[in-house]
């Protein structure tokens, strides 16, 4: 084979980059089909109740509209996720504000808002549940027997914590930590175009992450075989998990309108509707009780991890599972019990968001590690160092860490590169005389790559590489590009494996009539799991060509294309297809919730610097160091961008992004009042990688996309505690929260001083 420069590990340009920056890329709202109509959704105005009547205002020419209700659904009135409890359209009762009740379509998009407003729905309102505590109280049962969607029990060595461990502990440290909902706020809102044919079936084009999820949803709602449900991903402007499950809802709605109207129907949300009606990150509450020795060793822990699932199950069990597994952090626990549950409330259903439960539980354990350090009078980094997992240890689920793990090295490097110790000393000296209080904080964490537990075995993902008539390899996968770099890294992997230039590799737009089901584009699995399949498919294709005798051993790209064309002329086609092969040494026990949770883990240490203005009570991140071990870095530019973007989202999660719920309604569903970090709020970021190749990924790569969402929030609040001396335990931490705690601390200090003075007198 001809010598060729390395492709994997290089900053190859984005495959779709030129089309995006020149405006040639077409998103769903740029598309128009002949005879296309437009759709809109009539939604519930109350959080819970029975639908008494629906009337239509006389000022609207209703004969011009197509109106779809639950009665028009030919199959099952359910959006199938983990379960089928969520109706496609509400019938008889509603369980959250903005729940879809009716669908409207009209050839003129401008006619729809007035028509939606003219639909009058009368309700018999029922008591609603809005918080985790209300749901747990059992005063109002809104789902099942006890409002509980799912529970998990994780026990180290499948044994409860012995009572004597608590009795001999030098310290017992307890804490409660909370995280609120967070909006994905992708640039492009949810949108689809649907067509319906009595002979061909359904075709849905749209902005999405997981085309085959929508195929399954359509098959249930329309009672059609999967081959009659075609889904095409259009150019997608961001997702962050918000377009994992929700396209199943909007896709089915548009298809119902297309079926009844006899026209293609475009259904695209505006920003306000998208924010009010779609899924968010699950709010959480974590209670931690730890037994600790005087030298800072963890002896035992009990963690209660609870998430608010909203009105329907959606993906809550899967989010809960990942959050549960990550709740112990990257630490060794001799004894540990984690009890986890997802509960129902009358809030719009929560769903997938980058990190998928891990940011919530990691926030709790990393804040708690600082609390342990303060209780024992030890440095935060030292408590972590004394408890890190390392090579040969077993995680809380019992997984043997056989791949190299060196968090101690990561921590040492991060501390040195950030100047942590010098700055911590400097800030402690300067803060007492300044209105700007500075602090620096740590978070150490891990993130599992791939589907949790036996998920990858169940998915049984498939990848194909075919030769085009011109002799070019074309990758066929259902993995989607939405800004994170899927197209680029998969083409890099194929190019290097085939010993071809990067530009010679093509990748198909995901279309379920063309590409196999390579699994959803979620869970930091694309690079490691799908990338490995692409590598194997490329090896297989190359082997076939070599064995055909048409491709010399020392070939050039021109030789490859010539051999490919000869092969196609003789055989008609060449398609190299491979299926996921489970790693035999990795096994997860679903019933016992134990075993090998993930094929591999990424490891990281993040260090945040903050400045808290005691005049305005605002906190700002002023510098950020992010060091991670993610296996081999496939594309350094894309990898760095993933980390920087995750840090920015994490800063928003920690300090800015507050979902304000009023009687179950998201009151701040606009970008004017849902505050996210701007470029002025994002600090200098110093992103570094340690590369320790992983045997399960292509060229040694692991997953990277979700990891940077986990660490920023706890690192920032740990820094704020050093700056202010106050241990904040809930995010987002807004100026009013800082004011309230600092004012209370000041009042308490004055009261103590007065009492002391009176005693002395």
N, C-alpha and C positions, 0 to 999 in steps of 0.2 A: 504494500500500500504506500502511496506517495506520502512524503512527509507533509504534515499540515499543522498549522499553528493550533494551539489549544483554543477550544471554543467555550467549553464549560469552565466557569470561573472568570470569564471575561465579561465586560460590560456591553454585550451585544445590544444593538438598538431594538426598541420595541417593534414587534412584527406589525402592529396596527398603528404605530406612532405617527407615521407620515399622514395616514388618512385622517387621524384625529386633529392634528395641528393644521392641516390644510382645509378642514371642513368637509372632506369627502365622506367621512364616516357618517352613517345615517342611523339615528336613534328612532325608537318606535314612533314618536310623535312627528318625525320627519316623513313617515311613510303614508302613502295614500293608495287605496285599492279602488278599482272601478265600482261605482255604486255604493261606496262605503257610507254607513251611518255612524252616529256617535252615541255613546252610552253614558248614563249617569245612574247614581245609586241613591235610593231613598232610605234613610237610616233612622234608627231609634233615637228619640230625644230624651229617653229616661234610662236609668241604669238597670232597672228590673221591674217587670210587670207583665200583665196580660194584655194582648191586643184586643180591644173591644170592637173597634170598627175602623174602616178605611174609606174615606170619601175623597172625591176629586173635585177641585174647585171649578166653577162653571166658566171662568174666564179663559180657560185653556182649551184649544181645539184637540181634544184627546184622540179623535179619530186619526190624527196625523202621527200619533206615537205608537210604538210597541211597548206594552207593559208586561213585565214578567213577574210572577209571584211564585211561591213555593209549589203551588199547584201545577205549574208548568214543567217541573223537573221530571224528566222521563225515568230517571233511575233513583238512586239513593240521595235523599236530602241531607248530605253530610260531606264535609271536607275532610278527607282521610289524611291524618298525620300519623301519630302514634296510635290514636284511637279515632273513633268517628263520632265524637260527641258534639262537634261544632256543626251547626246546620249551615248549608250553603246559603239559604235564605230563611230568616226567622218566620215561623208559622205558629201563631197562637200566643207565643210569649217571647219576651226579649230578656237577655241577661247582661247586657252592657250598653252604654251609650255608644252610638254610631254603629250598632249592629245592623247589617243590611236586611231590609224587609222587602223592598221592591226594586226592580230595575227598569229604567226607561231608555228608549232609543228613538232618535229622530235624525233626519238627514241634515238638519241645521244645528250645529253645536250650540249656537247662541240661544236656541229655544229651550235648552234643557234646564238652566238654573231656575227660571220662573215656573217650569212644570214641577220640578222637585219641591219647590216652596209651596205649590198649590195642592200637594197631597196632604190631606189632613188625617192624622192617625190619633184615635182616642185610646187611652190606656187605663187599666186598673193598676195603679202602682203598688208594688210590693216592697217590703223592707229590703234594703240592699246592704251589702257587706263591702267595705272598702280597704280594710287593713288586715295584716297578718293576724293581729291579736283578735280582731272581731271574728275572723274566720275560725280561729282556734277555739273561741269561746263556745261555739255551738249554739249560740242564741238564734242564729238564722242559718238554716241548712239550705245551701244553694246548689250543692253538687254532691251526689252520692249520699252516703250516710253520715259523713263527718267533715265534708268540705276538703278532703285530702285526695289530691290527684295521684300521688306516688310517695312511697317511703323507701329509704335504703338504710341498712345497718352495716357499717364497716367496723370490723373488730380486728385488731392486730392479733395474728395467730388464731383468729376466730374465737377469742376468749374475752370475757368481760374484764375490766380493770379490777384487780384484787383490792379489797378494802384495806389490807395492810400497807399498800403502797401509799395511800393517802395518809395513813397514820405515821409513817416514818419520814414523810417529806419534810424538808426544812422550811419550805414555803409552799403555800397554795395560792396561786394567782388566778383571779377570775376577771372576765371582761365580757362586755357585750358590744357588738359592732354592727353598723347598719349601712347599707348602700341603697340609693334610690334608683328609680328607672332612668334609662338614658335612651334618647332617640338616635337612630342610626344616621339620619340626616345626610343621606347620599345626595349627590348633586341632581341626579335625574329621578323624578318621582316614579312610582309604580305605573306601568302602562302596558297594554296589550292590544292586539288586533286579532279578532277571531273570525273565521269563516266556517260555514256549515254546509254540508252536502249530504243528501239522503243516501247517496251511493258511495262517496269517497270518505265520509266521516267529517271529523273536525280538524281544522288547522289553526293553531294559535301561535302568533309571533309576539315576542315580548321581551321586556327587560327582566332578566332573571338569573339565578345562580344554578338551578337544578332542573333541567328540562324534564327529566324522567319522573320527578315528583309530580309535575303537572299532568303528565300522561296518566299516572295512576289516579289522580283526582278526577280527571275527565272521564276515565273509564267507569268510575263508580257513579258519578252524577248522571251520565248519559246512558249507562248500561251498554257500553260498547266494548268490543275487544281492543286491547292496547294498540294493535296495528291500525285501527281506525282513528287513533288519536295522535295527530302529528304536532309536535312542538318544535318551534324554531327560535333559538335565542337571537335577538337582535343586539346591536351594539348596546352595551349596558354601562350607564354612567354611575358606577358605584353601587355597593350593596351592603357590605359589612354584616351580613347575616339577615338583613331586613328583606332580602329577596330570595331567601331560602324557601320558606314555607308559604309566605303570603301570595306569591303568584298563583298558587293553587286556588286561592279565593277569587282574585280578580280575573284569572283566566277562565274559570268556570262561569263567572258572571257574564263575561263578554260572549262566550260561546252560547249561553242560553239566549241572549239577545239576538245573536246571529241566526240561531235556529228558528226563533219565532218570527223575526222580521223578514227573513229571506235575503238579508244583505250582510256583507262584511260589517263588523261593528268594531270601532275603536273606543276603548275605555281607558282614559288616562286621568289620574288624579291630579288636582292642583296641590300646592304645598300644604294648605290648611287641612284638606281632607286626608292627605297622606299621613300627616302627623297625628290627626285625631283618631283615625280608624285602624292604623296598622300596628304591628307588634313593636315592642320596645325591649330593652334589657330588663330582666327580672329584678325587682327590688328584693333585698335580702336582709335577714337578721341572723347573726351568728353569735352564739354564746359559747365561751371557752372557759374551761376549768383545767388548770394544769398543776401537777405536782412537780416540784423542782428541788434539786439539791442545792446546798449552799454554794457550790462551785459552778452553778449554772447549767447543770445537766438536766435534761427533761427526763422525768421518771415515768410520768403517765399523763394522759390527757383525755378529757371528755369534751366533745364538740357537738353542739346542736346547731345544725345548719338548715335554715328554712327560707324558701323563696316564695314569692307571690306570683302565682301563675296566671292571674286574671280569670276571665270568665270560662275559658275552655282549656283543655289539656294542651293542645298544639304540641310543641316540642319540649314541654316542661320536664318530663321524665329524663330526657337525654341531657338537658341542661343541668338538671339536678345531679345526675350521675357524674358528670365531669366536675362539677363543683364539689361533690363529696370526695372524690379521689384526690383533688388538689387541696382540700381543706387542711391536711396535716403539714403542707409546705414541704420543702426539700430537707426534712429533718428526720433523724432517727428517734423513734418512739419505742421504748421497751414495752409499754402498754398503751393502748389507745382504743377509744370507742368514738365513732362518728355516727350520730343519728341525724338523718336528713329527711326532709319532706317538702313537697310542693303543695300549696294550698290554693283554694279557689277564692276569688273576690269578684265583685261586679265592676271590674275595670276591663277595658278592652284587652284581649288575650296578649300576654307577653310571649316573646319567641326568641329566635336566634339573634345573637349579636356577638361580634368578634370577641372571642375568649370563652363564650358559651358556658358560663357558670364559674369558671376559674377566677376571673377578676373579683367576683364577690367574695369567695372564700379565701383567696390569697390576701385580699385587703385585710381581712380579719386576722389571719394568723400572723401577718407581718406587723400589724399594729400591736398584736399581743406579744410578740417577741420583744418589742421595745418596752412594753410594760413589764415584762419579766426582768429585763436588764435594769430598769429604774428601781424595781422592787429590791433587787439583789445588790444594787450599787455597782453593777458591772457595765462595761462599755457595750453598746448594742451590737457592734460587730463581733465582740468576743463571745457573747451568748450564742450568736449564730454559728460562729466557727466551731464551738465545742459540741455542736449538735448536728452538723452537716452530714447528710448521707454521702457515702463514697463508694468506690468500686468494691463490689463484693457484699455490700449491705443489701438488706431487703426493705422495700417500701412498706407502707402501712397495709397495702393489699397483699403483701407477701411476694412481690415481684423481685427476683434477683437482678441486681444491677451488674450485669456482666460486662457491659460496655464501659469504657473509661469515664469516670465522673470525678472531677476535681474542682469542686466549688471553693475550696480553700485557696487554690491558685487564682480563680476568678476574683474572689474577694480581695486578695492581696493586690492584684493588678489594678482593680477598680479603685481601691483606696489610694494607691500611689498616683494613678493618673489624674484623679480628681483633686488631689491635695487635701483629702478628707481630714486628716488629723490636724494639720496646721490651720485649716479653716475653722474646724470645730473649736479649737482653742482661741482663735482670733475672735470669732463671733461671741463666745462666752465672755470675753473681756470687753468688747465694744458695746454689746447690747444694753447693759444697765444705764448708760448715759445717752442713749439714742432713741428717737421716736421710730426709727426703722429697725425692727428687730430681725436679725438674720439667723438662718439655721441651715443645717445640712443633714440629710437623712438617707437611710439605706433601705433597700428591699432586695432580698435574695429569693429566688423562686425558680420553678420549673414549669414546663408545659408539655403535656403528652401530644405526640404527633399521630394523626390518624384517628379513625373512629374508636370510641371507647370499647374496651372489652372485646366481645366477639363480633362487633359491628362489621369489621372488614371481611370476616368469613361469610357473614350473611349477605353482604353486598355482592361478593363474587364479581368484582369489576372486570371489564373487558376493554381492551385497546386494540385497534387495528392500524397498521400502516399499509397503504396501498401505493402502487405505482400509477401515475397518471399516464395518458397516451404519449405525453412528451418525455416520459421516463423520469419524472420527478417524484420523490417520495412525498406522500401526503398523509398527515396524521389525522386519524378519525377517533375523536374522544368526545364525550359529553361534558367534559370539564370546560367551564366557561371563563372567558376573560371579562373582567369588569374593573380593570385598572391595576390589578395586583401583579400582572406579568405572566399569567398562565401560558399564553401563546408563545411568548418569548422563551421561557425556560424549557418548555417541552420541545421546541424546535432546536434549542441549543443541545439538549440531550441527544436528540435524534441525529443531528449533524455530526456531533463528535463520535457517536457510536458507528455511524455509517462512513466516517472519514470524508465528509462532504462539506462544502462551504455552507455557512449558516443560511445564506440567501437562497440556497437550492431547496430548502425544506419548506413545504407548504403545510398549512393546518386548516382543516375544514371548519366553517362556522357550525356550531352545534345544531343539528337538525335530526330529530329522532328517527326520521325515515332513512337517514344516511349513516349516522354514527352509532356505535354500540353504547350500551350503558356502562360507563366507566365510573359511575358513582357520583354523588353530589360534590359540588365545589365548596367544601366546608371543612372544618376540623383540622386545618393545617395539614391536609392529606395530599394535596395536588402534587407538590414537588416530590414528596417521599414515595407515596403509594402509586399514583398515576405515572409519575416520572419514571419509577422503576419498571412499570409495565411498558412504557414507551421504549426504554432502554432494551428490554428483552425482545420487544417486537422488532426493533431495528436490528438487533443481533440475529434474529431468526431470518429476517428478510435478506440480510447480507449473506448469511450462510446459504440460503437457497440460490442466490445469484452466483456465489462462488462455486457451489456444487454443480451448477448448470454447465460449467465450463466456458461460459461467455465472459467472465470477469477475471482478469489476471490478478495474481496475488498482490503485485505492486501496481495498483491502479490509480488513475487520475480521475477527477470528476467527469471528464469527457469519456473516459473508459466506462465509468459507471452508467452514464446515460446511454451509451451505445449498447452496453450489455442489457440494460433494462428494456430498451426498445426491441432488441432481438428476442428477448424472453417473451415479451408481450405479443410479438408477432407469431411466436410458436404456440403459446399457451392461452392467449386471450387476456389474461389478467394475472396479477400477483398481489395477493392480500396476505399480509402476515398478521395473524390474530393470536393474542395471548390472553390468558385469564389469570386472575389473582391466585397465587398459590400461598396458602397460609404457611407461616413459619412454624415448623413442627415443634420447635422448642418453646413457643409462646402459646399459653392457654389461659383462658379466662373462664371462671365459673360464675355464670349469671345468678344461679340460685343462692350461692354463698357470698356473692359480691366480693370475690377475692381472686387473686392470681395475677396474671400479666395484663395490666390495664392497657398498655400501649406498646407498640413495637419499639419506640424510642422516645426519649425526652430531650427537649432543649433546656439549657440551664442558663441562668442570667443573674447578674448583680447590677442594680440600677442605683444611682446616687443623685439626689435632687438637692439643689440649693434654692432657698426661698428668701424673700424679704416681705415682712409683714409691717404695713404702715399703721401705727397705732393712732393716727389722726383720722384716717379714712376706714380703717379696719379691713383693708384689702390685702390679700396675699398674692404674691406674684412669684412665679418660678423664674429664677435669674440664670440658672445654669443647670445642665443635665448631662450626666455621663451614663451611657448604656453599653454594657459589656455582656456579650452573650456567646454561648457555644451552641452552634446550630448545625453541627456536621460541616460538610463542605459547602461553601457559599457558591451557588450556581451562577449568580450574576450580581456582582458587588453593588452596582448602581441600584438595581431593583431591591436588593436586600436592605441596603441603607435606607432607601425610600420607605420600605415597609416598616422599619424600626422608627424612623422619624414620624411617619404618619400615626403609628400606634401611640407614640409618646404624646403627640398633640391631642389625640382622642382621650388619652389617659389624663392629661391636664384638664380637659373639659369635664371629664367624669369626676375629678377630684374637686374642682374649684368653681365651675361655671354652670354646668348643664342641669337645671332643675326642672323636673316635670311637675307642674302645679295642677293638682286634681281638685275639682270642685264638683261634688256630688257625682263623681264618676266621669266627669268631662275633663279633657285636657284643656285647661284655660289658656295656656300659652302655646298654641299650635301655629305659630308663625315665626319666621326668622327674626322678626322685630322684637319679639319678647321671649324667645327661647335662645338663651345666650350661649354661644360657643366661642372658643378662643379664636382671636384673629392673629394675623402675623405679628402684631405688636405684643401679643400675650405669650408667644412661643419663644423660649430662650435659645441661646446657642446650644446645639446638641452635639455631643462627642460620641459617635457610634463606632464601636470596635467589635471585632469578632475573634473568637478562638475557633480554629477549625480542627475538629477531631472527627475524622470520617466515620460514618455509621454504615454498618453492613446491609442495612435494610433499604437504603435509598440509593438513587442513581449517582454514581461517582462518590458516594458517601454522604449525600445530602439528607437533612431532616426537614421537618416543617418549620416555618418561620412566621407565618402571617398573624397568628393570634398571640404569640408570646409577648410582643411589646405592649399589649393592652393590660397585662397583668400587674406590672411592676410600678408604673408611675404613681398611682393614687396612694399606696401605702408609703412610698418613699417621700412623697410630698408632705403627707400629714406627719410623718416622723420628723421631717425637717421643721415643720411648723411648731411641733411640740418643743424642739430644742430652742426655737426662736422665742416662743411665748411662755414656755413653762406650763402650758395647758395641754392636756391629753384629749384631743378631739377624736371622736369615735364614729362619726357619721359623715358620709359624703352624699351630695356635694357640700363643701364647706363654703358658705357664702359670707360676705362681709357682715350681715346681720347676725349670723351665728357666732362669728368671732367677737363682735361687739358684746353680745349677750354674755358670753363666757368671761371675757376680759373685764366687763363691768362688774359681774358677780365676784370675780376674783379680787378686784380692787376693793369692793365693798367689804368683802370678808377680811381683807388685810387691814382695812381701817378699823373694823370692829375688834379684831384681835389686838391692834395697837392700843385702842381705847381701853379695852379690858385690862391689858397689861399695865397701862398708866394708872388706872384706878386702883389696881391691886398694889402697885408700888406706893401709891399715895396713902 
